Amino acid sequence: EQTEDLNTTFLKTLEDVAQEQEMLRIQEREMLRSELDVNPQGDNYERIENLNSEPFDFLNATIMKALSGSAEEHRMIDESLDEAHRLREANRIEMLGAEDNYDYLPNETLKEIEECMIEMTVGSYNVTRWLVYDIDFNVTNLMLAATKHNPKAPIIYEHWFPQLQVYKRYQYARDKDFGFTWEDVQNADMKELELYYKGFGYPEIPKKRPGETGIISLSELDEDEMRMGRFASWIQEVYNPEWDRKDFDDDKMKNSDNVFSDEFQMPQHPDLPTYEDAHEDIRNWKGEIRELHEGELTEEQEQYRDTVGKEHEYTVIQDEEFDKEFRGHLIIACTDDDKDLEIAEKITLGCEKEFGKQVYVETRVLEDATEEDYVFEVWLESYNIDLLHSKKRATIGYKGKEWDGKKECDDEEVDRIIKEVGYLISDLSRYSYRLDM
């Protein structure tokens, strides 16, 4: 009895395959005949004559032979049916050529396809045959099954969702405003999605390649990566490549490029936003925060707001004595360690006492610098730019004309720096010549 039931199932499967293949032959024959009405001498005449010789007749002999019931013969039947199914699906997609005539479809279906293509407005591929191919599938289930197959990066085709927006049979999806749940995803029929992909040659449901998913993984930076990140940030802060485009010896140099001119303007950094853009962004951000909290902000909310951007207002004071006396800008770059800040203060007070408003001293605290970075650099920007102390170069054993001095900046080194500044801002240095040997 079991063998008889099995044989009946095989015969029924063969009958289904034959009926579906016959329907496909009829459809193709009608399309080809329509073409022959226009072009009687075309190549399709021979194709019509050969339509009855499609590669499915070999199943009859195979199945009839297998009815004896051996395991090997049943395996042959399974393989034959799989091959027939693959050929049948491949034949379906081949028949849906981009230039085929789809007049055999109901008018309502053709109208829906046309409305769907209008809804898409822009497409990266010819969707006509895809929409015809999708007629035999439940697109809602295809989308849910694709999400079930790969929840993080499902393959959702561009022509699927417009069908849900237009087709009458997907009214239920529009009624619920496409509010599908994860339960709907879990209940999706994966077999239909497998059949969908088999129709155009995929042995299994594909997944996106890692580079196509847009998914990134976050991991903590190691010490070297953090150090390089801090260095890159510091370079962006202190170095403006636009300065390299200025020729300070050019007679045509504008006052806006001259640091000693009242009309001086800092060149715009190519990697930083303009002042106007930054000011507008911060103003808009503050407006969004005020609307969100509808009232006065707490201290914690203000701190969060200021993490995005903060404005500082300065009062510009025109000091005529400073403008007249100024001869140089001394920069001290160091870590935020208390010892470094104490040394910087000694240099600042010493210069203030010795030179008054002739020298402007600025301490630049590099918050990201660590003790192991060996950062304590002092240089003067005056008639020339001169390096006066470098803990970094002394630590690495740098031997060069710019710096080969002490590593630590003790009291003796502080006195030497102040004395050196006094000479470099003097008229003797200004009108002297330096010979590089």
Secondary structure, DSSP 8 states (H G I E B T S, - for coil): -HHHHHHHHHHHHHHHHHHHHHHHHHHHHHHHHHHHHH-TTSTHHHHHHTGGG-TTTHHHHHHHHHTT--HHHHHHHHHHHHHHHHHHHHHHHHHS-TT---TTS-HHHHHHHHHHHHHH---SS--HHHHHHGGGS-HHHHHHHHHHH-SSS----TTTHHHHHH-GGGHHHHHTTT---HHHHHT--HHHHHHHHHTTT-SS-----HHHH---------HHHHHHHHHHHHHHHH--GGGGG--TT-TT--GGG-TTSTT------TTS--HHHHHHHHHHHHHHHHHHHTS---HHHHHHHHHH-----------HHHHHH--EEEEEEE-S-HHHHHHHHHHHHHHHHHHGGGEEEEEEE-TT--GGG--EEEEEESSSEEEEEEHHHHHTT--SSS----SS--HHHHHHHHHHHHHHTSHHHHT------
